[in-house]
Amino acid sequence: MLADMGVVQETLLRNEAETAAFAKNFARKAGPQDVICLYGGLGAGKTSFCRALIRELCGDEELEVPSPTFTLVQQYEAASGQEVWHFDLYRVEDPEEIYELGWEDALGQGLVLVEWPERLATLLPKRRVEVTLKAVTGDPEKRKITVKNYE
């Protein structure tokens, strides 16, 4: 489980390959009913992080992992059999819309990835891991990633 990662972890990632490697390592620690909330502006690397994590969980480096920006949610079956739900809430205007997307099923059955979790407002689960990606000023390839656990 991701709770084993500690309360706060900060890492500097030099490029997209290091971001993918970090996400793959993260995937190996993730389990059913973990909720991973991804924060960062447009282009910060949230979807790239999710794509690498999902591919690792599914055991398929070539797996098509589209951004759920328009579908709002994508589901996958990991190699372990667990369900992986990938939500992108950028276009969600009312937090209650999440229920139409299978939110309760996702929380009860699988690993949940949420891009733009701030759109959930008070519906954000208390038990979650927050991953924040920020571009480093002066180097568009570098990202600072911060991981915080909330139990």
Backbone as a printed PyTorch tensor [residue, N CA C, xyz], in Angstrom:
tensor([[[  0.8240,  -1.1900,   0.0000],
         [  0.0000,   0.0000,   0.0000],
         [  0.8660,   1.2500,   0.0000]],

        [[  0.2960,   2.3090,  -0.4880],
         [  1.0500,   3.5450,  -0.6010],
         [  1.3200,   4.2150,   0.7370]],

        [[  0.5900,   3.8470,   1.7680],
         [  0.8350,   4.4190,   3.0920],
         [  2.2550,   4.1200,   3.5680]],

        [[  2.8550,   3.0700,   3.0260],
         [  4.2160,   2.6970,   3.4040],
         [  5.2570,   3.6850,   2.9000]],

        [[  4.8890,   4.5940,   2.0240],
         [  5.8480,   5.5320,   1.4510],
         [  6.2070,   6.6600,   2.4080]],

        [[  5.5330,   6.7610,   3.5130],
         [  5.8140,   7.8480,   4.4400],
         [  4.8440,   8.9920,   4.2290]],

        [[  4.9570,  10.0050,   5.0670],
         [  4.0000,  11.1020,   5.0280],
         [  4.2850,  12.0630,   3.8780]],

        [[  5.5470,  12.4880,   3.7050],
         [  5.8900,  13.4310,   2.6390],
         [  7.1870,  12.9840,   1.9760]],

        [[  7.1790,  13.0160,   0.6720],
         [  8.3670,  12.6780,  -0.1030],
         [  8.4820,  13.6920,  -1.2170]],

        [[  9.6830,  14.2760,  -1.3990],
         [  9.9240,  15.2110,  -2.4940],
         [ 11.0860,  14.7000,  -3.3260]],

        [[ 10.9220,  14.7710,  -4.6450],
         [ 11.9550,  14.2790,  -5.5410],
         [ 12.0390,  15.1940,  -6.7500]],

        [[ 13.2490,  15.3950,  -7.2610],
         [ 13.4440,  16.1410,  -8.4990],
         [ 13.5980,  15.1240,  -9.6190]],

        [[ 12.7770,  15.2610, -10.6390],
         [ 12.8150,  14.3720, -11.8000],
         [ 13.3630,  15.1740, -12.9750]],

        [[ 14.4140,  14.6700, -13.5960],
         [ 15.1150,  15.4400, -14.6270],
         [ 14.4680,  15.4060, -16.0030]],

        [[ 13.6270,  14.3960, -16.2630],
         [ 13.0270,  14.2960, -17.5970],
         [ 11.8280,  13.3500, -17.5420]],

        [[ 11.1810,  13.1630, -18.6890],
         [  9.9840,  12.3230, -18.7450],
         [ 10.2990,  10.8660, -18.4090]],

        [[ 11.4850,  10.3960, -18.7810],
         [ 11.8730,   9.0160, -18.4710],
         [ 11.9640,   8.8020, -16.9610]],

        [[ 12.5060,   9.7750, -16.2310],
         [ 12.5670,   9.6610, -14.7700],
         [ 11.1710,   9.7470, -14.1530]],

        [[ 10.3040,  10.5430, -14.7460],
         [  8.9170,  10.6180, -14.2620],
         [  8.2460,   9.2650, -14.4390]],

        [[  8.4430,   8.6400, -15.6040],
         [  7.8600,   7.3200, -15.8660],
         [  8.4250,   6.2820, -14.8940]],

        [[  9.7220,   6.3170, -14.6430],
         [ 10.3450,   5.3620, -13.7100],
         [  9.7900,   5.5460, -12.3000]],

        [[  9.5920,   6.7950, -11.8930],
         [  9.0200,   7.0800, -10.5750],
         [  7.5990,   6.5070, -10.5010]],

        [[  6.8090,   6.7220, -11.5510],
         [  5.4240,   6.2350, -11.5910],
         [  5.3830,   4.7080, -11.5480]],

        [[  6.2950,   4.0550, -12.2450],
         [  6.3420,   2.5870, -12.2490],
         [  6.6540,   2.0540, -10.8560]],

        [[  7.5920,   2.6780, -10.1810],
         [  7.9170,   2.2880,  -8.8070],
         [  6.7140,   2.5240,  -7.8960]],

        [[  6.0570,   3.6190,  -8.0970],
         [  4.8550,   3.9790,  -7.3520],
         [  3.7740,   2.9050,  -7.5540]],

        [[  3.6290,   2.4460,  -8.8020],
         [  2.6240,   1.4270,  -9.1390],
         [  2.8560,   0.1400,  -8.3560]],

        [[  4.1030,  -0.2150,  -8.1530],
         [  4.4280,  -1.4610,  -7.4480],
         [  4.0010,  -1.4160,  -5.9820]],

        [[  3.8090,  -0.2160,  -5.4490],
         [  3.4040,  -0.0490,  -4.0470],
         [  1.9100,   0.1940,  -3.9040]],

        [[  1.2470,   0.4790,  -5.0240],
         [ -0.1810,   0.8010,  -4.9970],
         [ -1.0130,  -0.4690,  -4.8970]],

        [[ -2.1570,  -0.3250,  -4.2520],
         [ -3.0320,  -1.4710,  -4.0900],
         [ -4.4910,  -1.1000,  -4.2430]],

        [[ -5.3480,  -2.1090,  -4.1610],
         [ -6.7830,  -1.8530,  -4.2560],
         [ -7.2290,  -0.8410,  -3.2040]],

        [[ -8.1130,   0.0050,  -3.5920],
         [ -8.7130,   1.0280,  -2.7410],
         [ -7.7560,   2.1600,  -2.3820]],

        [[ -6.5800,   2.2190,  -3.0310],
         [ -5.7460,   3.4140,  -2.9160],
         [ -6.3430,   4.4740,  -3.8280]],

        [[ -6.3890,   5.7010,  -3.3580],
         [ -6.8560,   6.8270,  -4.1610],
         [ -5.6560,   7.7540,  -4.3250]],

        [[ -5.2700,   7.9710,  -5.5770],
         [ -4.1170,   8.8040,  -5.8890],
         [ -4.6250,  10.0520,  -6.5990]],

        [[ -4.4430,  11.1930,  -5.9550],
         [ -4.9000,  12.4700,  -6.4830],
         [ -3.7050,  13.2070,  -7.0770]],

        [[ -3.8140,  13.5810,  -8.3410],
         [ -2.7120,  14.2350,  -9.0400],
         [ -3.0040,  15.7120,  -9.2540]],

        [[ -2.1050,  16.5470,  -8.7330],
         [ -2.2230,  17.9940,  -8.8360],
         [ -1.1190,  18.5360,  -9.7340]],

        [[ -1.3820,  19.6440, -10.3740],
         [ -0.4060,  20.3140, -11.2210],
         [ -1.1330,  21.0030, -12.3520]],

        [[ -0.5170,  22.0180, -12.8950],
         [ -1.1360,  22.7630, -13.9830],
         [ -1.1560,  21.9760, -15.2750]],

        [[ -1.7250,  22.5870, -16.3000],
         [ -1.7320,  21.9710, -17.6290],
         [ -0.2880,  21.7330, -18.0560]],

        [[ -0.0140,  20.5380, -18.5450],
         [  1.3220,  20.2100, -19.0120],
         [  2.3180,  19.8470, -17.9260]],

        [[  1.8500,  19.6870, -16.7000],
         [  2.7620,  19.3690, -15.5870],
         [  3.2380,  17.9220, -15.6170]],

        [[  2.5170,  17.0510, -16.3120],
         [  2.9230,  15.6530, -16.3930],
         [  2.0010,  14.6770, -15.6930]],

        [[  0.8190,  15.1300, -15.3000],
         [ -0.1280,  14.2530, -14.5910],
         [ -0.5240,  13.0460, -15.4420]],

        [[ -0.9050,  13.2880, -16.6920],
         [ -1.3370,  12.1890, -17.5510],
         [ -0.1710,  11.2710, -17.8870]],

        [[  0.9980,  11.8200, -18.1090],
         [  2.1850,  10.9880, -18.3650],
         [  2.4730,  10.0840, -17.1760]],

        [[  2.3470,  10.6280, -15.9690],
         [  2.5350,   9.8490, -14.7460],
         [  1.5200,   8.7110, -14.6970]],

        [[  0.2500,   9.0410, -14.9410],
         [ -0.8140,   8.0280, -14.9140],
         [ -0.5880,   6.9600, -15.9830]],

        [[ -0.1950,   7.3870, -17.1670],
         [  0.0290,   6.4560, -18.2760],
         [  1.1050,   5.4230, -17.8930]],

        [[  2.2210,   5.8760, -17.3430],
         [  3.3010,   4.9620, -16.9460],
         [  2.8490,   4.0340, -15.8210]],

        [[  2.1120,   4.5750, -14.8620],
         [  1.6150,   3.7730, -13.7370],
         [  0.6520,   2.6900, -14.2250]],

        [[ -0.2670,   3.0510, -15.1000],
         [ -1.2520,   2.0990, -15.6150],
         [ -0.5680,   1.0180, -16.4430]],

        [[  0.3590,   1.4090, -17.2890],
         [  1.0830,   0.4170, -18.0980],
         [  1.8410,  -0.5690, -17.2150]],

        [[  2.4270,  -0.0710, -16.1470],
         [  3.1430,  -0.9500, -15.2130],
         [  2.1730,  -1.9230, -14.5480]],

        [[  1.0540,  -1.4230, -14.0690],
         [  0.0750,  -2.2860, -13.4050],
         [ -0.5020,  -3.3330, -14.3540]],

        [[ -0.6640,  -2.9600, -15.6190],
         [ -1.2450,  -3.8780, -16.6010],
         [ -0.1910,  -4.7890, -17.2320]],

        [[  1.0730,  -4.5020, -16.9560],
         [  2.1420,  -5.3290, -17.5050],
         [  2.2820,  -5.2230, -19.0090]],

        [[  1.9870,  -4.0310, -19.5490],
         [  2.0140,  -3.8490, -20.9960],
         [  2.5290,  -2.4460, -21.3220]],

        [[  3.7980,  -2.3650, -21.7110],
         [  4.4210,  -1.0740, -22.0330],
         [  3.8100,  -0.4070, -23.2630]],

        [[  3.1310,  -1.1710, -24.0990],
         [  2.5510,  -0.6380, -25.3290],
         [  1.0530,  -0.3550, -25.1900]],

        [[  0.4980,  -0.5710, -24.0130],
         [ -0.9380,  -0.3890, -23.8020],
         [ -1.3680,   1.0220, -24.1800]],

        [[ -2.4430,   1.1170, -24.9350],
         [ -3.0230,   2.4090, -25.2840],
         [ -3.6840,   2.9840, -24.0320]],

        [[ -3.1840,   4.1230, -23.5560],
         [ -3.7290,   4.7640, -22.3560],
         [ -4.0590,   6.2120, -22.7240]],

        [[ -5.2460,   6.4150, -23.2870],
         [ -5.6240,   7.7750, -23.6680],
         [ -5.9510,   8.6260, -22.4470]],

        [[ -5.7710,   9.9100, -22.6040],
         [ -6.1730,  10.8270, -21.5490],
         [ -7.6970,  10.8090, -21.4590]],

        [[ -8.2470,  10.7130, -20.2490],
         [ -9.7060,  10.7340, -20.1200],
         [-10.2940,  12.1500, -20.0670]],

        [[ -9.6070,  13.1070, -20.6880],
         [-10.0850,  14.4900, -20.6730],
         [-11.5070,  14.5980, -21.2050]],

        [[-11.8340,  13.8530, -22.2660],
         [-13.1640,  13.9620, -22.8630],
         [-14.1220,  12.8920, -22.3540]],

        [[-13.6180,  11.6960, -22.0870],
         [-14.4890,  10.6290, -21.5770],
         [-14.6980,  10.7730, -20.0700]],

        [[-13.8510,  11.5140, -19.4090],
         [-13.8340,  11.7850, -17.9660],
         [-13.3460,  10.5970, -17.1290]],

        [[-13.5250,   9.3760, -17.6080],
         [-13.0320,   8.2130, -16.8570],
         [-12.6800,   7.0910, -17.8310]],

        [[-11.6110,   6.3940, -17.5340],
         [-11.1970,   5.2020, -18.2720],
         [-10.9670,   4.1040, -17.2330]],

        [[-11.3250,   2.8710, -17.5920],
         [-11.1100,   1.7250, -16.7020],
         [-10.1490,   0.7420, -17.3490]],

        [[ -9.3500,   0.1030, -16.4980],
         [ -8.3820,  -0.8960, -16.9500],
         [ -8.4170,  -2.0630, -15.9820]],

        [[ -8.0040,  -3.2200, -16.4700],
         [ -7.8230,  -4.3610, -15.5910],
         [ -6.3280,  -4.6210, -15.4950]],

        [[ -5.8100,  -4.5220, -14.2740],
         [ -4.3860,  -4.7430, -14.0420],
         [ -4.0640,  -6.2270, -14.1860]],

        [[ -2.7860,  -6.5360, -14.3510],
         [ -2.3450,  -7.9280, -14.4710],
         [ -2.7390,  -8.7400, -13.2410]],

        [[ -2.8480,  -8.0790, -12.0990],
         [ -3.2370,  -8.7510, -10.8520],
         [ -4.7310,  -9.0410, -10.7830]],

        [[ -5.4850,  -8.4770, -11.7350],
         [ -6.9330,  -8.6380, -11.7270],
         [ -7.6610,  -7.4600, -11.1110]],

        [[ -6.9410,  -6.5860, -10.4180],
         [ -7.6040,  -5.4300,  -9.8130],
         [ -8.0170,  -4.4300, -10.8890]],

        [[ -9.0640,  -3.6840, -10.5840],
         [ -9.5290,  -2.6410, -11.4890],
         [ -8.7500,  -1.3610, -11.2170]],

        [[ -8.4850,  -0.6360, -12.2860],
         [ -7.8370,   0.6700, -12.1930],
         [ -8.7650,   1.6660, -12.8630]],

        [[ -9.1180,   2.7080, -12.1360],
         [-10.0050,   3.7540, -12.6330],
         [ -9.1840,   5.0340, -12.7670]],

        [[ -9.2190,   5.6500, -13.9470],
         [ -8.4800,   6.8810, -14.2020],
         [ -9.4850,   7.9900, -14.5380]],

        [[ -9.6350,   8.9230, -13.6150],
         [-10.5560,  10.0420, -13.7770],
         [ -9.7860,  11.3060, -14.1480]],

        [[-10.3490,  12.0920, -15.0480],
         [ -9.8330,  13.4280, -15.3520],
         [-11.0070,  14.3710, -15.1690]],

        [[-10.9660,  15.1730, -14.1290],
         [-12.1100,  16.0020, -13.7490],
         [-12.0140,  17.4430, -14.2360]],

        [[-11.0940,  17.7010, -15.1620],
         [-10.8850,  19.0620, -15.6480],
         [-12.1780,  19.7090, -16.1280]],

        [[-13.0330,  18.9510, -16.7930],
         [-14.2720,  19.5070, -17.3570],
         [-15.4710,  19.3830, -16.4240]],

        [[-15.2750,  18.8580, -15.2340],
         [-16.3710,  18.7040, -14.2750],
         [-16.6280,  20.0500, -13.6030]],

        [[-17.8810,  20.4710, -13.6190],
         [-18.2320,  21.7560, -13.0170],
         [-18.8550,  21.6100, -11.6380]],

        [[-19.5730,  20.5270, -11.4070],
         [-20.2400,  20.2880, -10.1290],
         [-19.7020,  18.9770,  -9.5510]],

        [[-19.1760,  19.0000,  -8.3310],
         [-18.6210,  17.7800,  -7.7430],
         [-19.5760,  16.5910,  -7.7730]],

        [[-20.8660,  16.8400,  -7.7010],
         [-21.8530,  15.7560,  -7.7020],
         [-21.8510,  14.9550,  -9.0100]],

        [[-21.3140,  15.5460, -10.0900],
         [-21.2360,  14.8490, -11.3780],
         [-20.4080,  13.5700, -11.2740]],

        [[-19.5390,  13.5000, -10.3010],
         [-18.6510,  12.3460, -10.1450],
         [-19.4430,  11.0560,  -9.9510]],

        [[-20.5990,  11.1530,  -9.3410],
         [-21.4060,   9.9560,  -9.0890],
         [-21.9170,   9.3310, -10.3850]],

        [[-22.1140,  10.1390, -11.4160],
         [-22.5590,   9.6340, -12.7180],
         [-21.4480,   8.8710, -13.4290]],

        [[-20.2220,   9.0040, -12.9490],
         [-19.0610,   8.3850, -13.5960],
         [-18.6330,   7.0790, -12.9370]],

        [[-19.3890,   6.6200, -11.9440],
         [-19.0430,   5.3680, -11.2750],
         [-18.1140,   5.5390, -10.0890]],

        [[-18.0880,   6.7210,  -9.5150],
         [-17.1930,   7.0540,  -8.4110],
         [-17.2860,   6.0700,  -7.2500]],

        [[-18.5040,   5.7560,  -6.8250],
         [-18.6670,   4.8580,  -5.6750],
         [-18.1560,   3.4560,  -5.9860]],

        [[-18.3910,   2.9830,  -7.2060],
         [-17.8630,   1.6720,  -7.6130],
         [-16.3380,   1.6960,  -7.6070]],

        [[-15.7820,   2.7570,  -8.1420],
         [-14.3240,   2.8720,  -8.2100],
         [-13.7080,   2.8200,  -6.8170]],

        [[-14.2720,   3.5780,  -5.8830],
         [-13.7200,   3.6180,  -4.5260],
         [-13.8170,   2.2690,  -3.8310]],

        [[-14.8400,   1.5140,  -4.1400],
         [-15.0380,   0.2350,  -3.4730],
         [-14.3120,  -0.9310,  -4.1060]],

        [[-13.9070,  -0.7880,  -5.3740],
         [-13.3920,  -1.9400,  -6.0990],
         [-11.9430,  -1.8560,  -6.5440]],

        [[-11.4090,  -0.6850,  -6.7200],
         [-10.0960,  -0.6630,  -7.3660],
         [ -9.1820,   0.4410,  -6.9170]],

        [[ -8.1270,   0.5690,  -7.6810],
         [ -7.1670,   1.6550,  -7.5250],
         [ -7.7260,   2.8390,  -8.3000]],

        [[ -7.7110,   4.0240,  -7.7160],
         [ -8.3110,   5.1990,  -8.3310],
         [ -7.2520,   6.2780,  -8.5400]],

        [[ -7.1520,   6.7520,  -9.7770],
         [ -6.2850,   7.8730, -10.1350],
         [ -7.1810,   9.0450, -10.4890]],

        [[ -6.9060,  10.2100,  -9.9120],
         [ -7.7610,  11.3740, -10.1590],
         [ -6.9040,  12.5740, -10.5450]],

        [[ -7.0600,  13.0050, -11.7890],
         [ -6.4510,  14.2580, -12.2170],
         [ -7.4560,  15.3750, -11.9530]],

        [[ -6.9790,  16.5160, -11.4880],
         [ -7.8030,  17.6580, -11.1320],
         [ -8.7410,  17.3300,  -9.9620]],

        [[ -8.2210,  16.7340,  -8.8950],
         [ -9.0650,  16.3440,  -7.7610],
         [ -9.6840,  17.5240,  -7.0140]],

        [[ -9.1370,  18.7140,  -7.2000],
         [ -9.7190,  19.8840,  -6.5390],
         [-11.1670,  20.0990,  -6.9660]],

        [[-11.5650,  19.5360,  -8.1010],
         [-12.9520,  19.6380,  -8.5720],
         [-13.9120,  18.8340,  -7.6940]],

        [[-13.3770,  17.9480,  -6.8690],
         [-14.2300,  17.1460,  -5.9790],
         [-14.6740,  17.9160,  -4.7380]],

        [[-13.9760,  18.9840,  -4.4110],
         [-14.2910,  19.7920,  -3.2260],
         [-14.4220,  18.9040,  -1.9850]],

        [[-15.5580,  18.9110,  -1.3440],
         [-15.7410,  18.1520,  -0.0950],
         [-15.9080,  16.6550,  -0.3210]],

        [[-16.0030,  16.2110,  -1.5650],
         [-16.1420,  14.7790,  -1.8560],
         [-14.7900,  14.0670,  -1.9390]],

        [[-13.7150,  14.8170,  -1.7830],
         [-12.3750,  14.2300,  -1.7960],
         [-12.2350,  13.2590,  -0.6320]],

        [[-11.8350,  12.0140,  -0.9030],
         [-11.7110,  11.0360,   0.1910],
         [-10.6710,  11.4730,   1.2220]],

        [[-10.9470,  11.1950,   2.4870],
         [ -9.9980,  11.5340,   3.5510],
         [ -8.7200,  10.7180,   3.4200]],

        [[ -8.8630,   9.4350,   3.0860],
         [ -7.7100,   8.5570,   2.9180],
         [ -7.2970,   8.6110,   1.4450]],

        [[ -6.1490,   9.2360,   1.2010],
         [ -5.6860,   9.4140,  -0.1700],
         [ -4.1850,   9.7080,  -0.1800]],

        [[ -3.6190,   9.6300,  -1.3500],
         [ -2.2400,  10.0440,  -1.5790],
         [ -2.3020,  11.1740,  -2.5850]],

        [[ -1.6470,  12.2780,  -2.2720],
         [ -1.6160,  13.4090,  -3.1840],
         [ -0.2470,  13.4870,  -3.8410]],

        [[ -0.2580,  13.5530,  -5.1550],
         [  0.9590,  13.6820,  -5.9470],
         [  0.8810,  15.0250,  -6.6590]],

        [[  1.8450,  15.8900,  -6.3940],
         [  1.8770,  17.2040,  -7.0340],
         [  3.0940,  17.2700,  -7.9440]],

        [[  2.8600,  17.6220,  -9.1790],
         [  3.9280,  17.7840, -10.1680],
         [  4.0280,  19.2560, -10.5360]],

        [[  5.2560,  19.7870, -10.4770],
         [  5.4850,  21.1890, -10.8420],
         [  6.7070,  21.2710, -11.7350]],

        [[  6.5750,  22.0470, -12.8130],
         [  7.7130,  22.2920, -13.6880],
         [  8.7370,  23.1240, -12.9210]],

        [[ 10.0000,  22.8810, -13.2000],
         [ 11.0870,  23.6310, -12.5810],
         [ 11.3920,  24.8290, -13.4800]],

        [[ 11.3920,  26.0100, -12.8930],
         [ 11.6450,  27.2370, -13.6470],
         [ 12.9960,  27.1520, -14.3540]],

        [[ 12.9810,  27.4800, -15.6250],
         [ 14.2140,  27.5090, -16.3970],
         [ 14.5700,  26.2010, -17.0860]],

        [[ 13.8570,  25.1180, -16.7880],
         [ 14.1330,  23.8320, -17.4390],
         [ 12.8110,  23.1080, -17.6630]],

        [[ 12.2720,  23.1640, -18.8700],
         [ 10.9510,  22.5850, -19.1380],
         [ 10.8840,  21.0700, -18.9850]],

        [[ 12.0200,  20.3930, -18.9590],
         [ 12.0350,  18.9370, -18.8030],
         [ 11.9220,  18.5030, -17.3430]],

        [[ 12.4220,  19.3230, -16.4320],
         [ 12.4720,  18.9310, -15.0190],
         [ 11.1380,  19.1450, -14.3250]],

        [[ 10.8580,  18.2410, -13.3810],
         [  9.6580,  18.3280, -12.5550],
         [ 10.0350,  18.0750, -11.1070]],

        [[  9.4040,  18.8250, -10.2280],
         [  9.5000,  18.5100,  -8.8030],
         [  8.2280,  17.7620,  -8.4690]],

        [[  8.3830,  16.5890,  -7.8650],
         [  7.2170,  15.7920,  -7.4960],
         [  7.1800,  15.6940,  -5.9760]],

        [[  6.0070,  15.9640,  -5.4360],
         [  5.7970,  15.8720,  -3.9860],
         [  4.6800,  14.8780,  -3.7560]],

        [[  4.9140,  13.9500,  -2.8440],
         [  3.9300,  12.9280,  -2.5000],
         [  3.5700,  13.0920,  -1.0190]],

        [[  2.2810,  13.1980,  -0.7280],
         [  1.7950,  13.3110,   0.6500],
         [  0.7190,  12.2750,   0.8840]],

        [[  0.8000,  11.6200,   2.0220],
         [ -0.2230,  10.6380,   2.4160],
         [ -1.1910,  11.2640,   3.4050]],

        [[ -2.4480,  10.9840,   3.2060],
         [ -3.4970,  11.3940,   4.1380],
         [ -4.2470,  10.1400,   4.5650]],

        [[ -4.2320,   9.8640,   5.8310],
         [ -4.8990,   8.6470,   6.3540],
         [ -6.1520,   9.0360,   7.0980]]])
